[in-house]
Structures are given as C-alpha cells and as structure tokens.
C-alpha cells in the first residue's frame, strides 16, 4: 500500500512540475513574463586597435572598422544578444526539468504497477 501511495505522489509531482514549467514558458512566449536573466552583457562600443601603418592605409582601415561596427550594431543590438542567451538558458533548463519530471513520473508508474502485481 505504501508503494502505491508513493507511486501516485511521484506521478502527480512529476506531472505538476511539468505543467508549471509549461505554464511559465507560455507566459514568457506571450511576453507577459520576462525570461529569467542569467546573462547581462554590456555591449558598448569598444575601440579596436589597428596596426600602425602609413596614413592613407590607416584612415581606410579606421573607416572600414567604424562602418562595420555601426552596421553590426544596427543588426544585432546588445539587448537582443542578452535575450537570446537568456532564452537559450531557459530552454536548456526546461529540457532538463521535463526529462527529470518525466523520469520521476515513470518511477511513480512503476511503483503503482509493482503494487498491483503484489496484491
């Protein structure tokens, strides 16, 4: 009888934790909740050092470098990099949570089955 109670407890615990994770992820997907912030990267304009050369070549390198930095800054902002990293971390956490809770639930089902076979 104790195995049956523990089995149902594990089964419901696993299902409830999976449903909680899905509900929280749904809130993130709809934009109601922000993803947990694990990464905060300050992406500010950093000066890059270029090798010293003659004047014309150095000016061209500086212009190309500043043009590339401004275009990349327009395409990928620092905020979007943070969001991508945080959502990736959340995805990894949710994958681990679903797999672990699925295993807990399967242990509960096995306990319920063994109790029925013993009776």
Secondary structure as UniProt FT lines:
FT   HELIX           2..30
FT   HELIX           55..75
FT   HELIX           78..118
//
